[in-house]
Amino acid sequence: MNFSKLFKSETNSNIGIHQQNSMMATKFCAALLILINLGLASLNYWNGGNLFWIPLTHIFLLLLSLAFNLNQSYRTARSILIYSSIIFACIISCADTPAGAEPTLEMILYQVNIATIPFLLLSFRNPKDLLLAFGLSILALAGPLFFAGTFQPEGLIFGPVDTISRKITAGFFTLLLFAIILLMEYFAHLQRKSNEELVENMDQKQKDLVKQSEEMEDYVSKIKEQKAIDEKRQWITQGVSAIDQLLRTNEKDDALQDQIIREIVNYAGAIQGGLYSVEGESEDLHLQLTACYAYNRKKYHEQKIEIGEGLVGQCYLEQETIYLTEVPENYISITSGLGEANPNCILIMPLKYNEEIVGVIELAAFQVMDEYHMEYLQKASHSVASYLINNKINARTQLLLEESQLATEQLRAQEEEMRQNMEELHATHEQITRMQDEQKEQHEKMITEIQQHAKVFQKIFNVVPNKIFMKDDECRMIMVNEAVCKAHNCSEEDLLGKSDLDFFGEEVGRPMIDEEKEIMRTGAREYRQTEAADLSGGKTKYLRTIKMPFFIDYLGITGLLGIQFDETEKYEFEDKIRQLEEELFKSKKMIK
């Protein structure tokens, strides 16, 4: 055992202040009583007595009390100290009092000092322990009256009465009484101080709790605000996703536009809506109402709006959104079976794609639209604008293709006419001989016209923005437009007569040639979506290719006609939508 630890007065942060004071008082009392018992054992031994073992036994119990106190068994330590001190004080007093005599003044003072120890170590919060110790002290004070001379009949184990040692012992016990009283006052002062500190700590903790409560309320408020923002973002994403889903359907153009405007009106909480697309050429450019939802037929009998006419025409001209919350009385009315009313707000938004206006959306609603409604309509309008511009491009491509087919038919008719002329020339050989010079001149003229037609046909091909090419029955290029030349970064002369083996090698090109020969053999069309690296920009391009068999009359073979569309912008837009959905999903997950 390390005895230096028994008398340390360090505090432990894991126990209460009252327990710390009690632990210190136990240490001081035990140390004081050890010194007293050492003095009593020395007096007994100095006077030739043989009862010095009694105070030494008490010293052992006091050391045991300090050991329990060190191990934080405070109740056991106090009990050993208090009850052992009372009992051994009674034993020493009985041993020192002669048989039939009264206790000496020194022993009475000693027992009175010991009787005050319970009031030093115990508090009034433990009344049962305090009463038990006090009752035992009273019995101990009366003990010498009944058990005097028990260990030694003549008593006086610390020397004869009125000797110097007796007087010193009496004075020592008197000082001990004052010391115990001072200790009681000191520890009472410590208790009062600890109570004041406890009250201050409680006040500070209460202030901290109030502050934490305010911070928690502020945090909950921020969480609610963030949740509302996330819900609005999710609402916008779901609405735009629904529009994109409609645009990916195979509905006819008119029916699809009706579904689009119906979806936008219902999702944005509007009552009426109309979709205008830009029609005509530069001289006759106008806005045509192509789809509407819940409109009054009387109001919209005129479906053609000139540029700059009304709010819709002004929106196209200024290329800015028009938002009205004070609607003129005669502008529009919303009619139902119960009556007729004017809307509270009008929203007119241009459909813009790459700084080009391709249409206008007009909405009417009873409720004023919030910012997140505007954000939804902005994103939805971009998707609709992309759809309209793609429709226009497809329509132009189809028109050019029809013109190309018409020119091909005309060329074939001219070739047939030339063949018939050649047969007539062979049948009338003599006439051809006489008119050889004239026919030669006519023949050269016809060849010149055919070449001019071919150039016109090639020019038409070059106007088409998509890639158009024609291959013979061995999958060699026999006709390409400028878009194909730009894609391969070479001239038309370099491409003609070459196959995919020349561009991609045996491993990649052979399967492509086999696939094209299968198309020519079966007569079936093939539609394919592919990805390719853009050699100029370094990014991935998404291409849609249509390949079909095509009978080449002047060669008398079935070749292959191919058209390739660049749909990169469409797929990039869809990728952006998917990224927004993934970000929204992650936000929701973090909130949860």
C-alpha positions as CSV (number, residue, x, y, z in Angstrom):
1,M,0.0,0.0,0.0
2,N,1.3,3.5,-0.9
3,F,0.6,5.4,2.4
4,S,1.4,8.8,0.7
5,K,-1.9,8.5,-1.2
6,L,-3.9,8.1,2.0
7,F,-3.4,11.8,3.1
8,K,-3.7,13.5,-0.3
9,S,-6.5,16.0,-0.5
10,E,-6.8,16.1,-4.3
11,T,-10.4,16.3,-5.7
12,N,-11.9,13.8,-8.1
13,S,-14.0,15.2,-10.9
14,N,-16.1,12.0,-11.0
15,I,-17.6,12.5,-7.5
16,G,-19.8,15.2,-6.0
17,I,-18.6,18.2,-4.0
18,H,-20.2,17.0,-0.8
19,Q,-18.4,13.6,-1.2
20,Q,-15.1,15.4,-1.8
21,N,-15.5,17.4,1.5
22,S,-16.5,14.3,3.4
23,M,-13.5,12.4,2.0
24,M,-11.2,15.3,3.1
25,A,-12.7,15.4,6.6
26,T,-12.3,11.6,6.9
27,K,-8.6,11.9,6.0
28,F,-8.0,14.8,8.5
29,C,-9.8,13.0,11.3
30,A,-8.1,9.7,10.7
31,A,-4.7,11.4,10.6
32,L,-5.5,13.4,13.8
33,L,-6.7,10.2,15.6
34,I,-3.6,8.3,14.5
35,L,-1.4,10.9,16.1
36,I,-3.5,10.8,19.3
37,N,-3.4,7.1,19.6
38,L,0.4,7.1,19.0
39,G,0.6,9.6,21.9
40,L,-1.5,7.4,24.1
41,A,0.5,4.3,23.3
42,S,3.7,6.1,24.1
43,L,2.3,7.4,27.5
44,N,1.2,3.9,28.4
45,Y,4.6,2.4,27.5
46,W,6.5,5.3,29.2
47,N,4.5,4.6,32.5
48,G,5.4,0.9,32.3
49,G,2.0,-0.2,31.2
50,N,1.2,-3.2,28.9
51,L,-2.0,-1.9,27.3
52,F,-0.4,0.1,24.5
53,W,-1.8,-2.5,22.1
54,I,-5.3,-1.0,22.5
55,P,-4.4,2.4,20.8
56,L,-2.2,0.5,18.2
57,T,-5.2,-1.7,17.3
58,H,-7.2,1.5,16.8
59,I,-4.5,2.9,14.6
60,F,-4.8,-0.2,12.4
61,L,-8.5,0.3,12.0
62,L,-7.9,4.0,11.2
63,L,-5.5,3.0,8.4
64,L,-8.1,0.5,7.1
65,S,-10.6,3.4,7.0
66,L,-8.1,5.5,5.0
67,A,-7.7,2.6,2.5
68,F,-11.5,2.3,2.0
69,N,-11.6,6.1,1.6
70,L,-8.9,5.9,-1.1
71,N,-11.0,3.3,-3.0
72,Q,-14.0,5.7,-2.9
73,S,-15.9,3.4,-0.4
74,Y,-16.7,6.6,1.6
75,R,-19.6,5.2,3.6
76,T,-17.6,2.2,4.8
77,A,-14.6,4.4,5.6
78,R,-16.7,6.8,7.7
79,S,-18.4,4.0,9.5
80,I,-15.1,2.3,10.5
81,L,-13.6,5.6,11.6
82,I,-16.7,6.8,13.7
83,Y,-17.7,3.5,15.4
84,S,-14.1,2.3,16.0
85,S,-13.2,5.7,17.6
86,I,-16.3,5.7,19.9
87,I,-15.7,2.0,21.0
88,F,-11.9,2.4,21.5
89,A,-12.4,5.7,23.4
90,C,-14.8,3.8,25.7
91,I,-12.3,0.9,26.1
92,I,-9.4,3.3,26.9
93,S,-11.5,5.2,29.4
94,C,-12.6,2.0,31.1
95,A,-9.0,0.8,31.3
96,D,-7.8,4.1,32.8
97,T,-10.6,4.4,35.4
98,P,-9.9,2.5,38.6
99,A,-12.5,0.0,39.8
100,G,-15.3,1.7,41.8
101,A,-14.1,5.2,40.8
102,E,-15.3,7.9,38.4
103,P,-13.6,8.6,35.1
104,T,-10.8,11.2,35.1
105,L,-11.1,14.6,33.5
106,E,-8.7,13.6,30.8
107,M,-10.8,10.6,29.7
108,I,-14.1,12.6,29.8
109,L,-12.5,15.2,27.5
110,Y,-11.2,12.4,25.3
111,Q,-14.7,10.8,24.9
112,V,-16.3,14.2,24.4
113,N,-13.9,14.9,21.6
114,I,-14.6,11.5,20.0
115,A,-18.4,12.1,20.4
116,T,-18.1,15.3,18.2
117,I,-16.5,13.4,15.3
118,P,-19.9,12.1,13.9
119,F,-21.1,15.7,13.6
120,L,-18.0,16.5,11.6
121,L,-18.2,13.6,9.1
122,L,-22.0,13.1,8.9
123,S,-24.6,15.6,7.6
124,F,-28.2,16.0,8.6
125,R,-29.1,14.5,5.3
126,N,-28.2,11.2,7.0
127,P,-30.3,11.5,10.2
128,K,-30.3,7.7,10.9
129,D,-26.5,7.4,10.8
130,L,-26.2,10.6,12.9
131,L,-28.6,9.4,15.6
132,L,-27.0,5.9,15.7
133,A,-23.5,7.4,16.2
134,F,-24.8,9.9,18.8
135,G,-26.6,7.2,20.8
136,L,-23.5,5.0,20.7
137,S,-21.5,8.0,22.0
138,I,-23.9,8.4,25.0
139,L,-23.5,4.8,25.8
140,A,-19.8,5.0,25.5
141,L,-19.7,8.0,28.0
142,A,-21.6,5.9,30.5
143,G,-19.4,2.8,29.9
144,P,-16.7,3.6,32.5
145,L,-19.4,3.8,35.2
146,F,-20.1,0.1,34.7
147,F,-16.9,-1.4,33.3
148,A,-14.1,0.6,35.2
149,G,-11.0,-1.5,36.0
150,T,-11.9,-4.1,33.4
151,F,-8.3,-4.5,32.0
152,Q,-6.5,-3.2,35.0
153,P,-8.2,-2.9,38.5
154,E,-6.0,-0.1,39.7
155,G,-6.5,1.9,36.4
156,L,-4.5,5.0,35.6
157,I,-2.7,3.4,32.7
158,F,-1.3,6.8,31.6
159,G,0.2,7.6,35.1
160,P,-0.9,8.9,38.5
161,V,-3.4,11.7,38.9
162,D,-2.0,15.3,39.0
163,T,1.2,14.4,37.4
164,I,2.7,16.4,34.6
165,S,1.8,13.8,32.0
166,R,-1.8,13.9,33.1
167,K,-1.9,17.6,32.8
168,I,-0.3,17.5,29.4
169,T,-2.8,14.9,28.3
170,A,-5.7,17.0,29.6
171,G,-4.4,20.1,27.8
172,F,-3.8,18.1,24.6
173,F,-7.4,16.7,24.6
174,T,-8.7,20.3,25.2
175,L,-6.8,21.5,22.2
176,L,-8.1,18.5,20.3
177,L,-11.7,19.6,21.0
178,F,-11.0,23.1,19.7
179,A,-9.2,21.6,16.7
180,I,-12.2,19.4,15.9
181,I,-14.6,22.4,16.3
182,L,-12.4,24.4,13.9
183,L,-12.4,21.6,11.5
184,M,-16.2,21.4,11.6
185,E,-16.4,25.2,10.9
186,Y,-13.8,24.9,8.1
187,F,-15.7,22.1,6.4
188,A,-19.0,23.9,6.9
189,H,-17.4,26.9,5.2
190,L,-16.2,24.6,2.3
191,Q,-19.8,23.2,2.1
192,R,-21.3,26.7,1.9
193,K,-18.7,27.7,-0.8
194,S,-19.4,24.5,-2.8
195,N,-23.1,25.2,-2.6
196,E,-22.6,28.7,-3.9
197,E,-20.4,27.3,-6.7
198,L,-23.1,24.7,-7.4
199,V,-25.8,27.4,-7.7
200,E,-23.6,29.4,-10.0
201,N,-22.9,26.3,-12.1
202,M,-26.7,25.6,-12.2
203,D,-27.4,29.1,-13.4
204,Q,-24.7,28.8,-16.1
205,K,-26.0,25.4,-17.2
206,Q,-29.5,26.9,-17.4
207,K,-28.2,29.7,-19.6
208,D,-26.3,27.2,-21.7
209,L,-29.5,25.1,-22.0
210,V,-31.4,28.2,-23.1
211,K,-28.7,29.0,-25.7
212,Q,-28.7,25.4,-26.9
213,S,-32.5,25.5,-27.2
214,E,-32.3,28.6,-29.3
215,E,-29.6,27.1,-31.5
216,M,-31.6,24.0,-31.9
217,E,-34.7,26.0,-32.9
218,D,-32.6,27.9,-35.4
219,Y,-31.2,24.6,-36.7
220,V,-34.7,23.1,-37.0
221,S,-35.8,26.2,-38.8
222,K,-32.9,25.9,-41.3
223,I,-33.7,22.2,-41.8
224,K,-37.3,23.1,-42.6
225,E,-36.2,25.8,-45.1
226,Q,-33.8,23.4,-46.8
227,K,-36.5,20.7,-46.9
228,A,-38.9,23.1,-48.6
229,I,-36.1,24.0,-51.1
230,D,-35.4,20.4,-51.8
231,E,-39.1,19.6,-52.2
232,K,-39.4,22.5,-54.8
233,R,-36.4,21.2,-56.6
234,Q,-37.9,17.7,-56.7
235,W,-41.2,19.1,-57.9
236,I,-39.3,20.9,-60.8
237,T,-37.3,17.8,-61.7
238,Q,-40.4,15.6,-61.8
239,G,-42.3,18.1,-63.9
240,V,-39.5,18.4,-66.5
241,S,-39.0,14.6,-66.5
242,A,-42.7,14.2,-67.3
243,I,-42.3,16.6,-70.3
244,D,-39.2,14.7,-71.5
245,Q,-41.1,11.4,-71.2
246,L,-43.9,12.8,-73.4
247,L,-41.4,13.9,-76.0
248,R,-39.9,10.4,-76.2
249,T,-43.3,8.9,-77.2
250,N,-44.2,8.0,-80.8
251,E,-47.4,10.1,-80.9
252,K,-48.2,12.1,-83.9
253,D,-47.0,15.7,-83.8
254,D,-50.4,17.3,-83.3
255,A,-51.6,14.9,-80.6
256,L,-48.2,15.2,-78.8
257,Q,-48.3,19.0,-78.7
258,D,-51.8,18.8,-77.1
259,Q,-50.5,16.4,-74.5
260,I,-47.5,18.7,-73.8
261,I,-49.6,21.9,-73.2
262,R,-52.1,19.9,-71.1
263,E,-49.2,18.6,-68.9
264,I,-47.7,22.0,-68.5
265,V,-51.0,23.7,-67.6
266,N,-52.0,21.0,-65.1
267,Y,-48.6,20.7,-63.4
268,A,-48.0,24.5,-63.1
269,G,-51.5,25.0,-61.6
270,A,-52.7,27.1,-64.5
271,I,-56.3,27.1,-66.0
272,Q,-55.6,27.7,-69.6
273,G,-52.7,27.4,-71.9
274,G,-51.6,27.7,-75.6
275,L,-48.6,26.6,-77.6
276,Y,-47.6,28.7,-80.6
277,S,-44.9,27.7,-83.1
278,V,-43.1,29.9,-85.6
279,E,-44.3,29.2,-89.1
280,G,-43.5,30.6,-92.5
281,E,-40.4,32.1,-94.1
282,S,-38.7,35.4,-93.4
283,E,-41.2,37.4,-95.4
284,D,-44.3,35.6,-94.1
285,L,-43.0,34.8,-90.5
286,H,-45.9,34.4,-88.0
287,L,-46.9,32.5,-84.9
288,Q,-49.5,29.7,-85.3
289,L,-51.5,28.3,-82.4
290,T,-50.7,24.5,-82.8
291,A,-52.1,23.3,-79.4
292,C,-54.3,24.6,-76.7
293,Y,-56.0,23.5,-73.5
294,A,-59.2,24.8,-71.9
295,Y,-59.3,27.9,-74.2
296,N,-62.5,29.8,-75.0
297,R,-63.1,29.1,-78.7
298,K,-64.6,32.6,-79.3
299,K,-61.5,34.3,-78.0
300,Y,-59.1,32.2,-80.1
301,H,-61.0,32.0,-83.3
302,E,-58.0,33.8,-84.9
303,Q,-55.1,31.3,-84.6
304,K,-52.5,33.2,-86.6
305,I,-50.6,36.0,-84.9
306,E,-48.2,38.3,-86.7
307,I,-44.8,39.2,-85.2
308,G,-45.2,42.1,-82.8
309,E,-49.0,41.7,-82.6
310,G,-50.4,41.5,-79.1
311,L,-48.6,40.2,-76.1
312,V,-47.7,36.9,-77.8
313,G,-46.2,38.7,-80.8
314,Q,-44.4,41.1,-78.5
315,C,-42.9,38.3,-76.5
316,Y,-41.4,36.8,-79.7
317,L,-40.1,40.1,-80.8
318,E,-38.4,41.0,-77.4
319,Q,-37.4,37.4,-76.7
320,E,-38.2,38.0,-73.0
321,T,-40.9,36.5,-70.7
322,I,-44.0,38.6,-70.0
323,Y,-45.6,38.2,-66.6
324,L,-48.8,40.1,-65.8
325,T,-50.6,40.1,-62.4
326,E,-53.0,42.9,-63.4
327,V,-54.8,41.4,-66.4
328,P,-57.0,43.7,-68.6
329,E,-60.7,42.8,-68.2
330,N,-61.2,42.1,-71.9
331,Y,-58.0,40.2,-72.5
332,I,-59.2,36.7,-71.6
333,S,-62.0,35.1,-69.6
334,I,-62.2,31.6,-68.0
335,T,-65.6,30.0,-68.5
336,S,-67.1,27.1,-66.7
337,G,-70.6,25.7,-66.2
338,L,-71.0,28.0,-63.1
339,G,-70.0,31.3,-64.8
340,E,-67.1,33.3,-66.2
341,A,-64.1,35.0,-64.5
342,N,-60.9,36.8,-65.4
343,P,-57.5,35.2,-64.4
344,N,-55.2,36.8,-61.8
345,C,-52.0,36.3,-63.8
346,I,-50.8,35.8,-67.4
347,L,-47.5,34.3,-68.3
348,I,-46.1,34.4,-71.8
349,M,-42.7,32.7,-72.3
350,P,-40.6,32.4,-75.5
351,L,-39.4,28.9,-76.5
352,K,-35.7,29.5,-77.0
353,Y,-33.2,27.0,-78.3
354,N,-29.6,28.1,-78.9
355,E,-30.7,31.8,-79.0
356,E,-33.3,31.0,-81.6
357,I,-37.0,31.5,-80.8
358,V,-39.1,28.6,-82.2
359,G,-42.4,29.3,-80.4
360,V,-44.2,30.8,-77.5
361,I,-46.2,29.4,-74.5
362,E,-49.0,31.4,-73.0
363,L,-50.6,30.4,-69.6
364,A,-53.4,31.9,-67.6
365,A,-54.0,31.2,-63.9
366,F,-56.1,32.3,-60.9
367,Q,-53.2,32.0,-58.5
368,V,-50.0,34.1,-58.7
369,M,-47.0,31.9,-59.7
370,D,-44.0,31.5,-57.5
371,E,-40.3,31.6,-58.5
372,Y,-40.1,27.8,-58.6
373,H,-43.1,27.7,-61.0
374,M,-41.1,30.1,-63.2
375,E,-38.0,27.8,-63.0
376,Y,-40.1,24.8,-63.9
377,L,-41.5,26.6,-66.9
378,Q,-38.1,27.8,-68.0
379,K,-36.7,24.2,-68.1
380,A,-39.9,22.8,-69.6
381,S,-39.8,25.4,-72.3
382,H,-36.2,24.5,-73.2
383,S,-37.3,20.8,-73.7
384,V,-40.3,21.9,-75.8
385,A,-38.1,24.2,-77.9
386,S,-35.6,21.4,-78.6
387,Y,-38.6,19.2,-79.7
388,L,-39.9,21.9,-82.1
389,I,-36.5,22.6,-83.6
390,N,-35.9,18.9,-84.2
391,N,-39.3,18.6,-85.9
392,K,-38.4,21.4,-88.2
393,I,-35.1,19.9,-89.1
394,N,-36.7,16.5,-89.7
395,A,-39.3,18.2,-91.9
396,R,-36.7,20.0,-93.9
397,T,-34.7,16.8,-94.3
398,Q,-37.7,14.9,-95.5
399,L,-38.5,17.6,-98.0
400,L,-34.9,17.5,-99.3
401,L,-35.0,13.8,-99.5
402,E,-38.3,13.9,-101.6
403,E,-36.7,16.5,-103.9
404,S,-33.7,14.2,-104.2
405,Q,-35.8,11.3,-105.1
406,L,-37.7,13.3,-107.6
407,A,-34.5,14.5,-109.3
408,T,-33.4,10.8,-109.4
409,E,-36.6,9.8,-111.1
410,Q,-36.2,12.6,-113.6
411,L,-32.6,11.5,-114.3
412,R,-33.8,7.9,-114.8
413,A,-36.5,9.1,-117.2
414,Q,-33.9,11.0,-119.2
415,E,-31.6,7.9,-119.3
416,E,-34.6,5.8,-120.6
417,E,-35.3,8.4,-123.2
418,M,-31.6,8.3,-124.3
419,R,-31.7,4.5,-124.5
420,Q,-34.7,4.7,-126.8
421,N,-33.0,7.2,-128.9
422,M,-30.0,5.0,-129.2
423,E,-32.2,2.1,-130.4
424,E,-33.8,4.3,-133.0
425,L,-30.3,5.3,-134.1
426,H,-29.3,1.7,-134.5
427,A,-32.5,0.9,-136.5
428,T,-31.9,3.7,-138.9
429,H,-28.2,3.3,-139.4
430,E,-28.2,4.9,-142.8
431,Q,-30.0,8.0,-141.4
432,I,-27.5,8.1,-138.6
433,T,-24.7,8.0,-141.0
434,R,-26.1,10.9,-143.0
435,M,-26.9,12.9,-139.9
436,Q,-23.8,11.7,-137.9
437,D,-22.4,15.2,-137.4
438,E,-25.8,16.5,-136.3
439,Q,-26.4,13.6,-133.9
440,K,-22.9,13.9,-132.5
441,E,-23.6,17.5,-131.6
442,Q,-27.0,16.6,-130.2
443,H,-25.4,13.7,-128.2
444,E,-22.8,16.0,-126.7
445,K,-25.5,18.5,-125.8
446,M,-27.5,15.8,-124.0
447,I,-24.4,14.6,-122.1
448,T,-23.8,18.2,-121.0
449,E,-27.4,18.4,-119.8
450,I,-27.0,15.1,-117.9
451,Q,-23.8,16.4,-116.2
452,Q,-25.6,19.6,-115.3
453,H,-28.4,17.6,-113.8
454,A,-26.0,15.5,-111.9
455,K,-24.3,18.6,-110.6
456,V,-27.7,20.0,-109.5
457,F,-28.5,16.7,-107.8
458,Q,-25.1,16.7,-106.1
459,K,-25.7,20.3,-105.0
460,I,-29.1,19.3,-103.5
461,F,-27.3,16.5,-101.6
462,N,-24.7,19.0,-100.3
463,V,-27.4,21.4,-99.0
464,V,-28.7,18.7,-96.6
465,P,-27.0,19.1,-93.2
466,N,-27.1,15.4,-92.5
467,K,-24.7,12.8,-93.9
468,I,-26.1,11.1,-97.1
469,F,-24.1,8.5,-99.0
470,M,-24.7,5.8,-101.6
471,K,-22.8,2.6,-102.1
472,D,-22.6,-0.1,-104.8
473,D,-23.2,-3.8,-104.3
474,E,-19.6,-4.2,-103.1
475,C,-20.2,-1.5,-100.4
476,R,-17.9,1.0,-102.2
477,M,-18.8,4.7,-102.1
478,I,-20.3,6.0,-105.4
479,M,-22.0,9.1,-104.1
480,V,-21.5,11.3,-101.0
481,N,-22.5,14.8,-99.9
482,E,-20.3,17.5,-98.2
483,A,-21.4,16.4,-94.7
484,V,-19.8,13.0,-95.3
485,C,-16.6,14.6,-96.6
486,K,-16.3,16.8,-93.6
487,A,-16.8,13.9,-91.2
488,H,-13.9,12.0,-92.9
489,N,-11.9,15.2,-93.4
490,C,-11.2,14.5,-97.0
491,S,-12.4,15.4,-100.5
492,E,-15.1,13.7,-102.5
493,E,-12.5,12.2,-104.9
494,D,-10.7,10.6,-101.9
495,L,-13.9,8.9,-100.7
496,L,-15.4,7.6,-104.0
497,G,-14.5,4.0,-104.8
498,K,-13.5,3.2,-101.1
499,S,-15.2,1.0,-98.6
500,D,-15.2,0.7,-94.8
501,L,-12.1,-1.6,-95.1
502,D,-10.1,1.4,-96.3
503,F,-11.2,3.6,-93.3
504,F,-11.4,1.1,-90.4
505,G,-9.3,-1.9,-91.4
506,E,-10.3,-5.6,-91.7
507,E,-11.3,-6.2,-88.0
508,V,-13.8,-3.4,-87.8
509,G,-14.7,-2.8,-91.4
510,R,-15.5,-6.4,-92.4
511,P,-18.5,-6.8,-90.0
512,M,-19.8,-3.5,-91.3
513,I,-19.6,-4.6,-94.9
514,D,-21.3,-7.9,-94.1
515,E,-24.1,-6.1,-92.3
516,E,-24.7,-3.7,-95.3
517,K,-24.7,-6.6,-97.8
518,E,-27.3,-8.3,-95.6
519,I,-29.5,-5.2,-95.8
520,M,-29.2,-5.2,-99.6
521,R,-29.9,-8.9,-99.8
522,T,-33.0,-8.9,-97.5
523,G,-34.4,-5.5,-98.6
524,A,-35.0,-4.4,-95.0
525,R,-34.3,-1.0,-93.5
526,E,-32.0,-0.7,-90.5
527,Y,-32.2,2.0,-87.9
528,R,-29.2,2.2,-85.5
529,Q,-28.2,4.5,-82.7
530,T,-24.4,4.7,-82.2
531,E,-21.8,6.7,-80.3
532,A,-18.7,8.0,-82.0
533,A,-15.8,10.2,-81.0
534,D,-15.8,13.8,-82.5
535,L,-12.3,14.1,-83.9
536,S,-12.4,17.8,-84.0
537,G,-13.8,18.5,-80.4
538,G,-12.7,15.4,-78.6
539,K,-16.2,14.6,-77.2
540,T,-18.7,11.8,-77.8
541,K,-21.3,12.3,-80.6
542,Y,-24.5,10.4,-80.8
543,L,-25.5,9.4,-84.3
544,R,-28.7,7.9,-85.7
545,T,-28.2,6.1,-89.0
546,I,-30.8,4.8,-91.5
547,K,-29.6,2.3,-94.1
548,M,-31.9,1.0,-96.9
549,P,-31.4,-0.9,-100.2
550,F,-31.6,1.3,-103.3
551,F,-31.7,0.1,-106.9
552,I,-29.3,2.0,-109.1
553,D,-30.8,2.0,-112.5
554,Y,-27.9,3.2,-114.6
555,L,-25.7,0.5,-113.0
556,G,-28.4,-2.2,-112.9
557,I,-27.5,-3.2,-109.4
558,T,-29.0,-2.9,-105.9
559,G,-26.8,-0.6,-103.8
560,L,-27.2,1.0,-100.4
561,L,-28.6,4.4,-99.5
562,G,-27.6,5.8,-96.0
563,I,-28.7,8.9,-94.0
564,Q,-27.1,9.8,-90.7
565,F,-28.5,12.3,-88.2
566,D,-26.5,14.0,-85.4
567,E,-28.6,13.8,-82.2
568,T,-25.8,14.8,-79.8
569,E,-27.6,17.8,-78.4
570,K,-30.7,15.8,-77.6
571,Y,-28.7,13.2,-75.7
572,E,-26.6,15.9,-73.8
573,F,-29.9,17.4,-72.7
574,E,-31.2,14.0,-71.5
575,D,-27.9,13.5,-69.6
576,K,-28.3,16.8,-67.8
577,I,-31.8,15.8,-66.7
578,R,-30.5,12.5,-65.4
579,Q,-27.7,14.3,-63.5
580,L,-30.3,16.6,-61.9
581,E,-32.4,13.6,-60.8
582,E,-29.4,11.9,-59.3
583,E,-28.4,15.2,-57.4
584,L,-32.0,15.5,-56.1
585,F,-31.9,11.8,-54.9
586,K,-28.7,12.4,-53.0
587,S,-30.0,15.5,-51.3
588,K,-33.1,13.7,-50.1
589,K,-30.9,10.9,-48.8
590,M,-28.7,13.3,-46.8
591,I,-31.8,15.0,-45.3
592,K,-33.1,11.7,-44.2
